[in-house]
Amino acid sequence: MSQEIELKLLVEPAKRDAVLALCQQLAKETQPSQLELSNAYFDTPDLQLRQHDIGLRIRRRGDEREQTIKLAGQVLGGMHSRPEYNVVVTRDEPDLTLFEEDIWPDEFPVFDIQRELTEIFRTDFTRHRWQIASGDGVIELVFDEGQVIANDKVRPICEVELEVQGGEIAQAYKFARRFITRVNARVGSLSKAARGYLLAEKSVLEPFTHAHFVRQQPNDDAGSGLYRALAYALQYWQHNDACLNEQPSVRAVAGITDGIRLCKVVLQQLALFEIDVSDHIVRLEQMLGHLGWLSRYDGLNELTAEDGAYHRALEQNQKLYDEILEQQEHAVQLELVINLSKRDDYQLTLFELGELCAQQPRHEQLTQLPLKQWAAQRLREDWQQVVEAFTRHDEMRADQYLKLLPQLQSSLQLGYCVGYLFDAEDRESFRAPWQDMLRGIREIMALKLLREAIKDTDDINTDKLLSWQEVQLESLLYALERSRRAALKQEPYWIL
């Protein structure tokens, strides 16, 4: 077995000559080899290998053939790490029995799968390869150009890989930065196999729309827990970034936004331990500024959603309803986000956060402080700040709730990072009224946008509609007040 550790970067085919020139510049006097590679990927008709995150291929190079299994791994900021097993073969049909039995997951039906294997797609490409001395080993720098082929569909391959073979990972990261800043390379989170399954319509790339609690280990130190949370946040972000690149949608943008916010929350905790992440936090805040249109879109969507509280009433006034739909359409700025995702600072942030997860710099306190103890203390401090903010006024107005939205979002996201360490029932009971408040505050934004739309619509019923909007807002504020009181009475779930 070998542990494949490589950085993957995607480049535009039009940059081919510039990429080759940069590769040679980084390799200095080392001359490249050139290989013609043809790869067939196999799975069962019901994709049993894919379900276990296992990739199976046979690679042909001239008369030589090699069968490869790649098991489940992880991708962080373009760094791909997963176990890989190779065996020389003489046929074009795969044979799983050639691998050692102990590589498979428990109760894996090897022989049943073997009988059903069929070719799903192919990748044919030219590989330009340089072996660059690094530390006690080498960094293999490759540039692949070719095609993914599935049935009658074709998709181009144009990517750089930096595989660390006993070399220094830091040097691989240094090289990768050059590709991002000089040839506009993008962090690659989808392998060739993943793109092949997509092209063959054997998998679907759906945005993540709801974060889960990070599966923390209670006996870890604070540093391990925080970097695990950062890895989760980064994976959440880069998955939705891949969705945006494959098929742009508002849902993908919403997922990117949540991932960035979650990354920011974790980085703010690392900063408390004097880890130098200030530049990253500034970049994330700048990105969130470009994504601000999403809150307006969500507010308008709240008004038009068929299962929402306002859809039926608004449909009865077609002119107003059409105005809101038009505003919702104009609120979408997908092109802006696509252009943002191509910028160097965006790609470098994704990339460097992956590097941060790999290196995990930590001071003595991060190593010595038990995670659960730190989590309880940090949740208590954060909660005290939230309580202070939400008890500053006996009765809260709509604008006061809106100002507290970012603080409440961050607090709930901190809970996603470390809440897994505590009793699930107590945790959900505590969070429920705060989450009700979060939804209610977002609904305030919807009613604010509704008021603007009513005023913008030339309608003889304007006064009546404004009165109706005021009644809806008053009703919502009453419900929020009940949630606020319930939330403030909840017993904290993190008390040890």
N, C-alpha and C positions, 0 to 999 in steps of 0.2 A: 504493500500500500504506500501511496505517497499522499501528502497533504497539499492539495493545490492551493497556492496563495498567489493571487494575481490581481492587478489593477486593470480594469477594463474601461476604455474610453471610446466613445462613438464620435466619428468625424464625418463631415459632409464629403461625398465623392468628389465634389469640385475642388476640395483641398488636397487631393491625392499627392500632387507633386510637392507641395509645401510640407506635407506629413513625411514623405520619404526623405526630403532634405533635412528635416529636423531629426529624424531617426539617425541618419548618418552623422549629423553633427554631434549628437549625444554619444554615439558609439565610437567617435573619433577615428582611429586607424583601423578599427575592426571592420572587416568586410562582411556583407550579408550573404546568407544562403537563400535560395529561392525554392520553394516546394509547391507542388500542385497537389492539393488534398481534396479527396472526395469522401464525404461522410454520410452514412445512412443511419438514421435514428429509428429505433424500434420500440414498440409498446404493444399491449393487447388492445383489442377493439374497445374495451371499456376502461382503458388507461389505468391499469392497476399499478404500473411503475410510476406514472405521474402522480398518482394519489399518495405514494410514499416519497415523493420528491426525489425519485431515482431517475437518472438519465442513462440510457444504453445506446451505444453507437458502435459501428464498425468503420474504422478509418482506412482508406486505401491511399497508398502512395506508391505509384508504379505497380509493381507486382507484390508489394508488401501489404499485409493487412494486420490491424491491431484492434482488438475488441476492448472497449472501455466501459466501466461502470462508474458513475459519479453519484455518491450518496448525498443525503441532505446536508446542507451547510448554511452559511449566512452571507449576506451582502451588506456591507456598510460603506457608504460613500464611495462606491466603485470598487472596493476591495472584496473580491470573491474568495471565499475559503470553504473548501469542502473535500472530504476524502475521495480519492480516486484510485481505482484498481485497473490494471492493464494486463492483457495477455495476448501473445502473438497467436494468430489464427491463419488458416489456409483457405477458408470458405467465406462467402458473402452472407451466410446465414448465421445469426448469433447462437451461442450455446452457453446458457447460464451455468451449466454444471462445471464449466472450466474454472469458475471462481471458487475460492475457499468457502465452505459452508458458513463460517462464523461471521461473514460480512453482512449477512441479511438480517433484517429486523426479526423479532420473535414471531413465530408461527407464519413466516412468509412462505406462500405456496409456490416454491420455485418451479416444480415440475409442471404444475397446472399453467403457470404463466408461460413457461417455455413452449408448451404446445400451442399457445395462442398468439405468439409474437408475430407481428407484421410490421412492415416498413411504414412509417408515418410521414416522414419528410426527409429531405436531403439538404446538405450544405456543401457547395463546391466553391472553393476559393484558392487564390494564390497567397501563400504566406511568405512574406519577406522577414527574415529572422537574423537578429544580431545577438551574439553572446557577449555580454559586457561584464568584465571582472568586477566583483564587488565583495568586500569583506573576505570571508573564507569560501565564497562560492561565486555565483554569477547571477546577474539579472538577465533573463531572456526577454529581449524587446522584439515584439513582432507587430507587423502591420498586415492585416488580412483584408483582401478585397475579392469579392465574388458575389454569390447569390445563395439565398435560402429558397428551396424549391419544394412546393407541396401541391401535388396534382398539377393543375395548369396555372398555378399562381407562383409569382416570383417576387422576391424582395431583396434589395441589395444588402450586401455586407461590406462595411467600411469601418474598421475599428482598429484600435491600438490596444495591445495587451502587454503588461509588464509583469512577468512571472518571476517571483523571488525564489531562486533555487540555491538556498544557502547564503544568498547575498544579504545586503542590508536593506531592510524595509524602508528606512528613512530615505535612502537614495532613490528607491523606486518612487516614493511620494514626490521627491524633488523633481525627478524626470517628468512625472505626470503633470505637475504644475506647469511645466513648460508647454505641454500640449494644450492645456486649457487656455493659457494666456496668449499663445502665439498662433494657434490654428483653430481656436474656438471649439476645442473638443468638449464633449458633454460626458458627464459621469454616466457610466453604463450600468444599470441595475438589472437589465434583462440579458440572460445568456443567449447564445445562438439557439440553444435548444428551446428556451422559453419562447423566442420569436418564431421558431418553427412550429411549435404547437399552436400558437396564435394564427399563423398563416394557414395551417391545415384545418383551422376552425375546430380544434380539439380542446381548446381552453378559451376562457374569456377573462379579460383583465378588467375587473370591476373596482371602482374607487372604494377605499375604506371611508366609511361615513360615521363611525362611532369608535372612540378609543376604548380600550379595555384596561383593566388594572394590570400593571406590570407584575409578573410572577416573581416576586422577590423571595430571597432566602433569609429567614429570620436570624441565622447565625453569621451572616456576612457582616463585613464592616461597612461603614457609611460610603466609602469610596466605591466599593464593588456595586452597591445598590444604586448609586447615582449614575455610574457609567452604564449599568444595565438599563436604567430608565432612559438614558440618552440614546442608547442603541435602539430601544423600542421606538422612541420618538423619531429618530432618523429614518428607520425602516418605514414607519408610517408615512413620513414625508416623501421619501424617494419612491415608494410604491405609487402614491398618488401623482407624483411627478411623471412616472412612467405612463400612467393612465392618461395624463394630459398630453403627452407626446404621441401616444398611440391614437387616441380619440378625444380631442378637447371637449370638455364639458364643465358646467358649473359645479357638478358634484366633485369632479377632480380638483377644481380650484378650492372648494370647501375643505377637502381632505388635506391639500397642501397647506392651507391656512391653519388648520388644527395642528398639523405636524410641526409647523414652524412655531406656533404658540407653545406647544409642549416642549420643543427643544429649548425655547427661551426660558421656560420655567425651570428646567433642569440646570441650564447654564447659570441661572441666578443663584441656585443652591450651591453650585461648585464655586461661584465667586465668593460666597461666604467663607469658604476655606482657602481663600487667596489663590485660587487657580486662575491664571490669566486668560479670561475668556471675554474680556470687555469688547474687543473688536468684533467678535462673533455676535454678541448681543446687539451691538449697534447695527450691524448688517441685517439681523433678523428684524429689528424694529423698522428699518428702512423698507424691507420687503413687505412687511405688514401694512405699511403706508400705501404701497401700490395695490394692495388687496382690499382696501377699505370699501370699495364699491360693493363688495359681497354683502355687507350688512344691509345696504339699501335694497339689493335684490331680494334678500331673505325676507325683509319687511314687506315688500310688495307681493312676494310669493305667499306670505301668510294671508294676505287679503284675497288672493285668487285661487288658493288651493281648494279643490272640490270638497275635501274632508275638513276644511277649516271652519272657523266660527262665523266668518263674514261673507263667504262665497254666495250663499243663497240670497241674502239681503242685497248684496251689491248687484247681483245679476238682474234684479228687478229695475235697476236704473242703468240701462244699457250704455248710455253715453258716459257715465262715470266709470263703469266697468271697463269699457274700451280704452278710456284714458289711462287707467291703472295698468292694463295689459301693455299698452304702448310704452309707458314709463318703465315697466319691467323689462321689456325687450331692449330699450335703450340703456338700461342699467348694466347689462352684460358687457364685459370688456375682456373677452377671452383673448383677443389679439394682444392686448396689453400684457397679459400674464404669460402668453407664449413667448413674447419678446423678452420679458423679464427672465424667463427660464433659460434663455440662450445667452444671457449676459455672463461675463467672466465672474463678477462678484457673486452671483447666485450659484454658479457651478463650483466656484472655489469654496463657498461656504458649505455646500453639501459634501464636498471632497474633504475639507479640513476637519469637519465634525467627524467624519469617518476615521480620519487619522487620529483625532483626539480619543475616540473610542478604542482604537488599536493600541495607542501608547499609554493611556490612562495615567497621566501625571497625577501625583497625589503627595500631599505633605503628610507629616507624621500623624496629625490629628485625624485625617481621613482614614488612615489605616487602623488606628487604635480605637476609634469610637465605634461601638456596636451600632449596626444599622437600625435596629428596632428602637433602641434608646434614642438615637438621634431623630428618627422619624417622629416619635411621640413628642419630643421637645419642639421640633420644627412645626408640626401640625398645630400644637398648642399656641405657639407664637403667632402663626398665621391666622388662626381662628380668633385670637384676641384682637388682632387688627381688623378683621372682618366685622366682629361684634361691635367694636368701637365705631366703625364707619356706619353700620346699620342701626345704631342706637343714638346717633348724633341728633336726630330730630324725632319728636314724639309722633308726628305724622309726616310721611314723606310724599313729596310731589313727584310728578312724572320725570321732570328733568333731574331730580336728585337720584332717582333710581338709575337713570341712564348713565350718570357719571360714575356710578359704582359697578357698572357692568364689567369693565376690564378686570377690576380687582376680584370680583366674584368668579369670573372665568378662570383666572390664574389659581385661585384657591382650590377650586374643584379639580383642576388639572394636577396640582400638587398631590391631591388625594389619589389620582390615578397612578402616580409615580410610586407611592409607598403604602397606600391603603390596603394592599393585599396582605400585609403583615398582620392585620387585625381581624377580629371576628366579622364575618361577612354580613350577618344579620344586623349587628349593631351598626356597622358601617353604612348599610343601605338605609336603615331607619334614620340615621343622622343626616345623610346627604339628601334624602328625598325632598324635604321642604326647601332646601337651598336650590335644588335643581328646578323645583316648581317656580321659585323666584327668578331663576335664570330665564326660563321660558317666558314668564310673565313680563320681564323687562324687555325681552326681544319683541314681545307683542306690543309694548308701549311704542317702540319704533314703528311698528306697522300702523298703529293708529295715528301717529304723528304724520306719517306719509299719506295716510288717508285724508287727513285734514288738508294737507297741501293739495292733494288731487281734487278735492271738492272745490277749493278756492280757484283752482286753475280751470275748472269746468264751468262753462257758461250755461247755467241751468236755473230755471225759475224756482227749483226746489232747494237752492243752495242753503238757505237758512234752516230748512227742515233737516237737511242732511248733516249740517254742522251740529245741530242739536242732538241728532242721533249719535254722531261720533262722540260728543261729550258724554252722553249717557254710557256708551260702551267703555270709555276711558274711566269714568267714575266706578263702573262695575269692576273693571280690571284692577284699579287701585285698591278697591275694597278687598278683592281676592288676594292681592299681593300683601296687604296688611295682615291678613290672616296667616299667610305663609310665613311672613316675617316673624310674627309672634311665635308660631309653632317652631320655626327654625332656631330661634334664640332660646327656646326651652329644651332643646335636644341635649341629651347627655353625650359628651364627646366619646367617640369609640376608641380613641387611642390611649386612654388611661391604663397604665400598666399596673 
